[in-house]
Amino acid sequence: MAEFVDQVVLYIKAGNGGNGCASVHREKFKPLGGPDGGNGGRGGDVILEVDANTSTLLDYHHRPHRKASNGKQGSGSNRDGATGEDVVLKVPNGTVVKDAKTGEVLIDLVGAGTRYVVGQGGHGGLGNAALASAKRKAPGFALLGEEGDEREVVLELKTVADAALVGYPNAGKSSLIAALSAARPKIADYPFTTLVPNLGVVTAGETVFTVADVPGLIPGASEGRGLGHEFLRHVERCSTIVHVIDCATIEPGRDPLTDFSVIEAELAAYGELDDRPRLAVLNKVDVPEARELADMVRPMLEERNLKVFEISAATHEGLRELSFAVAEMVAAARAAKPVEEPTRLVIRPKQYGDAGFAVKRINDTTFQVTGEKPERWIRQTDFSNDEAVGYLSDRLERLGIEKALSEAGAKEGAEVVIGSMEGGYLFDWQPTLDAGATQGPRGSDDRLWMAEGARDEGQADD
């Protein structure tokens, strides 16, 4: 069974808003006490929150579908429905959230307690008490609750560390991180001992930094070979790269310079790491042959403008000098990093004269209306109630949609789609001369240009 997962696809569904209630107050001697239907409750949100005690996305690998609860329906006596309960999903520090369909990065979650609403619950529908007005004193309808967001996102963990230990499998990275810090990774004398990145905290003088033991890389790792392709992303956040080179290897075709060149080629192929400062560590010099080889190749690496350290993770030789050198590079990277200003909420009012919708002419007989308000109003309307349909007609006319359709060339009987052409609501347009309070008896308001299918089925599909 996997114990570490750093990339998952998460399917989330926020809660739907509750429907509003259409109710009339009744009590003795007051048979028509006025509308008293309550509003529907808001649907619950799906929230991602960084938790310092969470280090893997394993839980979402086993249970990728998460759903928040729906809001409750309103009821009589002006009682609003209960709000749906939010679902808070704990994620590790350094989790990147992407849209699964487009690949767009939605947010980079860094810092314990950071939150992001990945799925917003639907608004509850208004009850008839809230819909009452001077012209419509006793509405016989209520608005429907809106559906909550439903989406598919990718969670990708990128380890938050200051320095990354990179190198061939069995180069001694696990032993080195265990010697430098209190981390206790699995250590054995065979390749690919490390199957997950390990983090350790190192103190060198006044500088405290974190170091990541990145699983072994091999030629072709950036193209998907071995384990490197899965974990190269964990190097991205590190400000310093430490090459751990095995000077005691007996594998044919291997030597320190070749190993260094191969790992550098894989880092270059992965991209975005050329600007990171590097240093080289010649490991296992407690072996006599390894020390001789390290003495031989050290000048060659220094010619490439690298700081080189000869160490032994087994005997701790050279570790103090190495830790202070890494601390110096990390401190320099931190000092060069621009100061992060506190996040400010920028409110940009809509441009003066913005109608809030757009009318597009598809052909001579078909027109499309898009906009947040008309699309939301359509979703809130109960098409089985003609009075609710008349109320929708009032709202759309006041917004200016009828006038805009006329100016766009729409004639009586034209097909009007509100929303997307694939999943929007289709109507036959019947222009009106006046829109105001309900005209005629309740249930007989036929001012809205409705498609027959919408009237027969009660509500068109979104």
Secondary structure, 3 states (H helix, E strand, C coil): CCCCCCEEEEEEECCCCCCCCCCECCECCECCCCECCCCCCCCCCEEEEECCCCCCCHHHHHCCEEECCCCCCCECCCECCCCCCCEEEEECCCEEEEECCCCCEEEEECCCCCEEEEECCCCCCCCHHHHCCCCCCCCCCCCCCCCCCEEEEEEEECCCCCEEEECCCCCCHHHHHHHHCCCCCCCCCCCCCCCCCEEEEEEECCEEEEEEECCCCCCCHHHCCCCHHHHHHHHCCCCEEEEEEECCCCCCCCCHHHHHHHHHHHHHHHCCCCCCCEEEEEECCCCHHHHHHHHHHHHHHHCCCCEEEECECCCCECHHHHHHHHHHHHHHHHHHCCCCCCCCCCCCCCCCCCCCCEEEECCCCEEEEECHHHHHHHHHCCCCCHHHHHHHHHHHHHHCHHHHHHHCCCCCCCEEEECCCCCCEEEECCCCCCCCCCCCCCCCCCCCCCCHHHHHHCCCCC
